[in-house]
Amino acid sequence: MTTPSNGSGGDDQSPEHRPDDTSPSEAESSVTDTAAGQRFVLHKPGGDPVKTGRNLPVAIASGCVLGALVFFSVFPRPELFTVITSLAALIGLRELNRAFGGKGVALALAPLAVGGVAMQAGAYFGGPEWLVGITALTAIVCLVWRLRGGAEGFVADASANLFVLVYLPFLLATWLLLIADPEDGQYRLLVFIVVTISSDIGGYFAGIMLGRHKMAPVISPNKTWEGFGGSVVGCAVAGALCVTLLLDGPWWVGVVLGLAVVLAATVGDLIESLFKRDLGVKDMGRFMPGHGGLMDRMDSLLIAGPVVWVVLSLLLP
């Protein structure tokens, strides 16, 4: 489920980790010792090293462990995936609560936690209708919960609660809508994860090796158009292969899916970057070694989930 970084060349890594003089020449990789410990470094032949900005071996290892946990919960008993997304909702809620707390914004933790878990089960066992119904009821309870705090700060707190409700448990629950498909739900979820991760990987390596032209410097200074191009290629290829091999669909559906995921994943990265900048945090937590918080690694996946569900529902009903 996770990757070394998010798409289009990474998010909030410091500028020295992505020098502008990176060229498209071939590179060899190695691990070098630094004052901060071992770091994975890409070297240009005869040129300066290009640092990846994080301990890449540790990031890959922790991502593989989490990916294996997801895989083995999906294929033996797909309903067990509701446990995975429920835990993700609770961990993410904890990270968001800490981030909002730094700005003096209070979240209705109890209603969000109970409703968030119920939304996961409702999406898998009841479908979109149950998901919408539980989301609406949770929103009402969150607003009522905040009434006891009085008028001061009510709009800010209520807005934050509704944002968290939609951004985290609701978007997470769309993953359950994918896996709940009676024909090939497990493979639809697998296609979603692989294609979205391909966007992140393609954007990451294209960004650090080729990145020169800034994409959104005000929001995320290290995102580049070259990284976005890497995401497009990675998603289109992964989409075509996954749809034909796993879903027995036409290759062009995979390309359409890949392009939709690229846009969704890039928007997800930018939303998360701007969100963290507004709250004044660099990482949402330290849940995963080499990755940061869980929310740091789910940004593109959260936005891409409903997009994949809509595209596959329309083109591969």
C-alpha angles and dihedrals in degrees: 000000000000139000138193090266141339127279131290095034106315135295126250104355113141117266095248089065092063111038117195093229093073110131132201093247120126116278137203122211131225141156116247132187118247134174089264094051133266117344131184109241132188115214128205113215105265092354140097121286119262110219120215093216097236141052094276099188090053091045092051093046094051090045091052092050092052091043091053090050090053093045095052092046092052105048105042095043115001092194088068088071087076086068091053095050091043091055089046090052092051095045092046091048090054091052093047092048091055092047094049091043089063087064094046094253116140122214124205092240100178097051092041092050096046094040093044092055092044090052091058093053092041093053094051100040101029106028130219094328093059092043092054092045095050091045092053093048092048091051090053092048091049091053092047090046090057094051092084090063093068131229099304110099093356096131093047093047094043092048091049092050093051091046092052092045093056099033097051120021097023095050090042090054091060086071087062090052087059096050093043091069104119095217106048107344095142091054092046089057091047091051090050093052096044095047094046092047089049088058090053095046095045092048093045098054096036088050097051095041103037106014115131110129115070116231103195108357095172093054104029113004096196099054112106137187089237089058090049089053089053089052091051093052094044094049096044093050094043092046094051092047096044096046094048097042102035105027100029090232132137117282093239090063087058091051091050089048091049094051091048091050092050091057093043094046093048092049089048091053092049092047091052092046093051091043092055093044091053091050093043098238130128098199128017092223147316101264096128124040110240092011109063120220126359091248090055090062099039098056098101093034093055094055095038094053099075091038092057091046092052095045094048092043091054101039101030105028 
